[in-house]
Amino acid sequence: MSTITAVRSRMLRIPLDHPTSFSNRTVYHRDHPVVEVECDDGHVGIGFCYAGNSNGQLVTSAVDQLFAPLLLGQDPFRVEGLWAAMYQESLLHGRAGSTMRALSALDIALWDHNAKAAGLPLHRLLGGYYEDTVPAYASGGYYLEGKGHEGLQQELLGYVEMGFDAVKIKVGRLSVRDEASRMQAAREAVGPDVHIMLDANNAWSNLEDALRYMAAYEPSSPYWIEEPFSPDAIGLHAKLAQRTGVPVATGEIEVGRWRFKELMDQDAAMILQPDAAVLGGVTEFRRIARRNPQ
C-alpha cells in the first residue's frame, strides 16, 4: 500500500502584460496555488487552482494548516474517504471559496498521483469517452485599453484561422448600445457558422438589466450567455432562462454537487460548467457528472 509522506504548497503570482478587464473588474495579475502530494512509492501528484487576483495565500494556508495533517500517512488511493475527511474538516471554515479550492487542488493531486502510479493518463484512468481529441472553443474577447471593435475582430479571426469553430468573448461592461455594436462586429468578423459564446462574469444584479442586454445581443445569434448574475442568484438565472431564447450557462465558480443539483432542479441553466479546480476536485466533478446528489 502506498502512503502519503509529504504535502507541499506554494502560491504563484503571474503578472499580466496588460491590465485585463471583465464586466465589473480589472485584473493586473493572477494567483495560482500549486500543491504536491508525495508518496513512498516515488510518485508525486500535482494539483492547482485559480485564486483570483489577490490573497492566493488563503488557499495555501488552508492546504498547509487545515488539510495536510489529515492526509499524511494515508493511502492516496482512498480518494473518496480522504475527500470526506477534508470536507468535514472544512465545515466551520467555509464550504466554498478558498477552502474548497484548497480541497480541490489536493484532490486533483491525489488523482494525479494515482494515475502516475497506474501508468495511465488521468483521462484513461477515469474511463475517458473521447480517444484522441475533445471539442474546444477559444476563450478571449477581453476588454483592453485601445482594443476597439477592430482589435476584437482581429483576435477572433485569429482563433478561426487556428481551426476553432467556436469563440467566447466577455460582455456586460459597456452601455447596451455599445455592447450591441461590439457583438455585431464580432459576428461580422467570424461569419454565421462560428459559434459565439458570451461571458458576463456576474455583470447584472437584476432581471431587467439582463433582459435589456440580451435583447441587444440576440440579433447576432449568441450560442450561450454565461454567468449573467451572481452564482447565489439561482432564481434570477431561472427567470432569465425562461425569458430569453439564448441558453443560459453557469457553474464555473460554483461548488459542490448540492448547488449543481439546485441549478438543475430550478431549470436555472441549460449548460452547466463544472470546474474541478473550483468545486471540489476530480472526485466531486465525477459525482456532478453522474448527477449524484448524495
C-alpha positions as CSV (number, residue, x, y, z in Angstrom):
1,M,0.0,0.0,0.0
2,S,1.2,3.5,-0.9
3,T,1.4,6.1,1.9
4,I,1.4,9.9,1.7
5,T,4.7,11.1,3.1
6,A,4.6,14.9,2.3
7,V,2.2,17.6,1.3
8,R,3.6,20.9,0.0
9,S,2.1,24.1,-1.3
10,R,3.2,27.3,-2.9
11,M,1.5,30.3,-4.5
12,L,2.5,31.5,-7.9
13,R,1.6,35.1,-8.8
14,I,1.6,35.7,-12.5
15,P,1.6,39.4,-13.6
16,L,-0.3,40.2,-16.8
17,D,1.5,42.1,-19.6
18,H,-1.6,44.4,-19.9
19,P,-4.3,45.0,-17.3
20,T,-7.4,43.0,-18.4
21,S,-11.0,43.9,-17.8
22,F,-14.1,41.9,-17.3
23,S,-17.6,43.3,-17.0
24,N,-17.1,44.7,-13.5
25,R,-13.4,44.4,-12.5
26,T,-9.9,44.8,-13.8
27,V,-7.2,42.2,-13.3
28,Y,-3.4,43.0,-13.0
29,H,-2.1,39.6,-12.0
30,R,-3.4,36.1,-11.3
31,D,-2.7,33.9,-8.2
32,H,-2.3,30.2,-8.8
33,P,-1.8,28.0,-5.7
34,V,0.0,24.8,-6.6
35,V,0.2,21.7,-4.3
36,E,2.3,18.5,-4.3
37,V,1.3,15.2,-2.7
38,E,4.4,12.9,-2.4
39,C,4.1,9.2,-1.6
40,D,6.5,6.5,-0.6
41,D,6.1,4.8,-4.0
42,G,8.2,7.5,-5.6
43,H,5.4,9.3,-7.3
44,V,4.4,12.9,-6.7
45,G,0.9,14.2,-7.6
46,I,0.5,17.8,-8.6
47,G,-2.7,19.9,-8.2
48,F,-3.6,23.5,-8.7
49,C,-6.4,26.0,-8.7
50,Y,-7.0,29.7,-9.5
51,A,-7.3,32.0,-6.6
52,G,-8.3,35.3,-8.3
53,N,-6.1,38.4,-8.4
54,S,-5.4,38.8,-4.6
55,N,-4.7,36.8,-1.4
56,G,-4.0,33.4,-3.0
57,Q,-2.2,32.6,0.3
58,L,-5.6,31.9,1.8
59,V,-5.7,28.7,-0.3
60,T,-2.1,27.6,0.6
61,S,-2.8,28.3,4.2
62,A,-5.8,26.0,4.1
63,V,-3.7,23.3,2.4
64,D,-0.9,23.6,5.0
65,Q,-2.9,24.1,8.2
66,L,-6.2,22.5,7.6
67,F,-5.8,19.6,5.3
68,A,-2.2,18.4,5.2
69,P,-2.3,16.9,8.7
70,L,-5.3,14.8,7.6
71,L,-3.5,13.4,4.6
72,L,-0.1,12.5,6.0
73,G,0.3,8.7,6.5
74,Q,-2.9,8.0,4.5
75,D,-3.4,5.8,1.4
76,P,-3.6,8.1,-1.6
77,F,-5.9,5.7,-3.5
78,R,-8.6,6.1,-0.8
79,V,-9.7,9.3,-2.5
80,E,-13.4,9.1,-1.5
81,G,-12.6,8.7,2.2
82,L,-9.9,11.4,2.1
83,W,-12.4,13.8,0.3
84,A,-15.0,13.2,3.0
85,A,-12.4,13.8,5.8
86,M,-11.3,17.1,4.3
87,Y,-14.8,18.3,3.6
88,Q,-15.8,17.5,7.2
89,E,-12.8,19.4,8.5
90,S,-13.7,22.4,6.4
91,L,-17.3,22.7,7.7
92,L,-16.6,25.6,10.1
93,H,-14.2,27.4,7.7
94,G,-16.3,27.8,4.6
95,R,-17.7,25.2,2.3
96,A,-16.8,27.3,-0.7
97,G,-14.2,29.8,-1.8
98,S,-10.6,29.4,-0.7
99,T,-11.2,26.4,1.5
100,M,-12.9,24.4,-1.2
101,R,-10.3,25.4,-3.8
102,A,-7.6,24.1,-1.5
103,L,-9.5,20.8,-1.2
104,S,-9.9,20.8,-5.0
105,A,-6.2,21.2,-5.6
106,L,-5.3,18.4,-3.1
107,D,-7.9,16.1,-4.6
108,I,-6.5,16.8,-8.1
109,A,-3.0,16.0,-6.8
110,L,-4.3,12.7,-5.4
111,W,-5.8,11.7,-8.7
112,D,-2.6,12.8,-10.5
113,H,-0.5,10.6,-8.2
114,N,-2.8,7.6,-8.7
115,A,-2.7,8.0,-12.5
116,K,1.1,8.1,-12.4
117,A,1.3,5.1,-10.2
118,A,-1.1,3.2,-12.5
119,G,1.0,4.2,-15.5
120,L,-2.0,5.8,-17.2
121,P,-3.0,9.3,-18.2
122,L,-5.8,10.5,-16.0
123,H,-8.5,10.6,-18.7
124,R,-7.9,6.8,-19.2
125,L,-7.9,6.1,-15.5
126,L,-11.3,7.8,-15.4
127,G,-12.6,5.9,-18.4
128,G,-12.5,8.7,-20.9
129,Y,-15.1,8.9,-23.6
130,Y,-13.0,10.5,-26.4
131,E,-9.9,8.7,-27.7
132,D,-7.7,11.4,-29.1
133,T,-9.3,14.9,-29.1
134,V,-12.2,16.8,-27.4
135,P,-14.3,19.6,-28.7
136,A,-12.9,23.0,-27.7
137,Y,-13.6,26.7,-28.1
138,A,-11.2,29.7,-27.9
139,S,-11.9,31.9,-24.9
140,G,-10.9,35.6,-25.2
141,G,-12.5,38.8,-26.2
142,Y,-11.4,40.7,-23.1
143,Y,-11.8,44.4,-22.7
144,L,-8.3,46.0,-23.2
145,E,-7.5,49.7,-23.4
146,G,-7.4,50.8,-27.0
147,K,-8.6,47.5,-28.4
148,G,-11.8,48.6,-30.0
149,H,-14.0,46.7,-32.4
150,E,-11.2,46.2,-35.0
151,G,-8.9,44.7,-32.4
152,L,-11.7,42.3,-31.3
153,Q,-12.3,41.3,-34.8
154,Q,-8.7,40.6,-35.5
155,E,-8.5,38.5,-32.3
156,L,-11.5,36.4,-33.2
157,L,-10.4,35.9,-36.8
158,G,-7.1,34.6,-35.4
159,Y,-8.9,31.9,-33.4
160,V,-10.9,30.9,-36.5
161,E,-7.7,30.7,-38.6
162,M,-6.2,28.4,-35.9
163,G,-9.1,26.0,-36.5
164,F,-11.6,26.9,-33.8
165,D,-15.3,26.9,-34.9
166,A,-16.4,28.5,-31.6
167,V,-15.2,31.5,-29.7
168,K,-16.1,33.2,-26.4
169,I,-16.0,36.9,-25.6
170,K,-16.5,39.0,-22.5
171,V,-19.7,41.1,-22.3
172,G,-21.6,43.4,-20.0
173,R,-19.0,46.2,-19.3
174,L,-20.3,48.9,-21.8
175,S,-23.7,50.5,-22.4
176,V,-26.4,48.5,-24.1
177,R,-25.9,50.3,-27.4
178,D,-22.1,49.9,-27.3
179,E,-22.4,46.2,-26.4
180,A,-24.8,45.7,-29.3
181,S,-22.3,47.3,-31.7
182,R,-19.4,45.2,-30.3
183,M,-21.4,42.0,-30.6
184,Q,-22.4,42.8,-34.2
185,A,-18.7,43.4,-35.0
186,A,-17.8,40.1,-33.6
187,R,-20.4,38.3,-35.7
188,E,-19.3,40.1,-38.8
189,A,-15.8,39.0,-38.2
190,V,-16.3,35.3,-37.8
191,G,-19.4,34.9,-40.1
192,P,-22.6,33.0,-39.5
193,D,-21.2,29.5,-39.0
194,V,-18.9,30.1,-36.0
195,H,-20.5,29.9,-32.5
196,I,-20.0,33.0,-30.3
197,M,-20.4,32.4,-26.6
198,L,-20.9,35.3,-24.2
199,D,-19.4,35.5,-20.7
200,A,-20.9,38.2,-18.5
201,N,-18.9,37.3,-15.3
202,N,-21.8,38.2,-13.0
203,A,-22.4,41.5,-14.7
204,W,-26.0,42.1,-13.7
205,S,-27.9,42.3,-10.4
206,N,-31.5,42.4,-11.7
207,L,-33.6,40.7,-14.4
208,E,-34.5,44.0,-16.1
209,D,-30.9,44.9,-17.0
210,A,-30.1,41.4,-18.1
211,L,-33.1,41.4,-20.5
212,R,-32.1,44.7,-22.0
213,Y,-28.6,43.4,-22.7
214,M,-29.9,40.1,-24.0
215,A,-32.3,41.9,-26.4
216,A,-29.2,43.7,-27.8
217,Y,-27.2,40.5,-28.2
218,E,-29.9,38.3,-29.6
219,P,-29.8,39.6,-33.3
220,S,-26.2,38.4,-33.5
221,S,-27.2,34.8,-32.5
222,P,-25.0,34.1,-29.4
223,Y,-24.6,30.5,-28.6
224,W,-25.0,31.0,-24.8
225,I,-24.9,33.7,-22.1
226,E,-22.6,32.6,-19.3
227,E,-22.7,33.8,-15.6
228,P,-25.2,36.6,-16.1
229,F,-25.7,37.0,-12.3
230,S,-24.0,36.2,-9.0
231,P,-23.8,32.5,-8.5
232,D,-26.0,32.8,-5.5
233,A,-28.8,34.3,-7.6
234,I,-30.1,31.0,-8.9
235,G,-33.7,32.3,-9.1
236,L,-32.6,35.1,-11.4
237,H,-30.8,32.6,-13.6
238,A,-34.1,30.6,-13.8
239,K,-36.2,33.7,-14.7
240,L,-33.7,34.8,-17.4
241,A,-33.7,31.2,-18.8
242,Q,-37.5,31.5,-19.2
243,R,-37.4,34.9,-20.9
244,T,-34.6,34.6,-23.4
245,G,-34.0,32.3,-26.3
246,V,-30.3,32.2,-25.6
247,P,-29.2,29.2,-23.5
248,V,-28.0,30.2,-20.0
249,A,-24.7,28.7,-18.9
250,T,-23.3,28.8,-15.4
251,G,-21.4,26.9,-12.7
252,E,-17.8,27.9,-13.4
253,I,-17.3,29.2,-9.8
254,E,-20.0,27.0,-8.3
255,V,-19.1,24.4,-5.6
256,G,-20.4,21.0,-4.5
257,R,-22.9,18.6,-6.0
258,W,-25.7,20.1,-3.9
259,R,-25.5,23.5,-5.6
260,F,-25.4,22.0,-9.0
261,K,-28.5,19.9,-8.1
262,E,-30.2,23.1,-7.2
263,L,-29.4,24.7,-10.5
264,M,-30.9,21.6,-12.3
265,D,-33.9,21.5,-10.0
266,Q,-34.8,25.1,-10.8
267,D,-34.0,24.8,-14.5
268,A,-31.7,27.7,-14.0
269,A,-29.2,26.8,-16.7
270,M,-29.3,24.7,-19.9
271,I,-25.5,24.4,-19.9
272,L,-23.5,23.5,-16.7
273,Q,-19.8,24.4,-16.4
274,P,-18.3,22.5,-13.5
275,D,-14.6,23.2,-12.9
276,A,-12.8,20.5,-10.9
277,A,-10.3,23.1,-9.6
278,V,-13.1,25.0,-8.0
279,L,-15.9,22.7,-7.0
280,G,-14.1,20.0,-5.0
281,G,-11.7,18.3,-7.3
282,V,-12.0,15.3,-9.6
283,T,-13.8,13.3,-7.0
284,E,-16.7,15.8,-6.8
285,F,-16.6,16.5,-10.5
286,R,-17.4,12.8,-11.2
287,R,-20.4,13.0,-8.8
288,I,-21.8,16.0,-10.5
289,A,-21.2,14.5,-14.0
290,R,-23.3,11.5,-13.0
291,R,-25.9,13.7,-11.2
292,N,-25.4,12.1,-7.8
293,P,-26.8,14.4,-5.1
294,Q,-26.0,12.0,-2.2
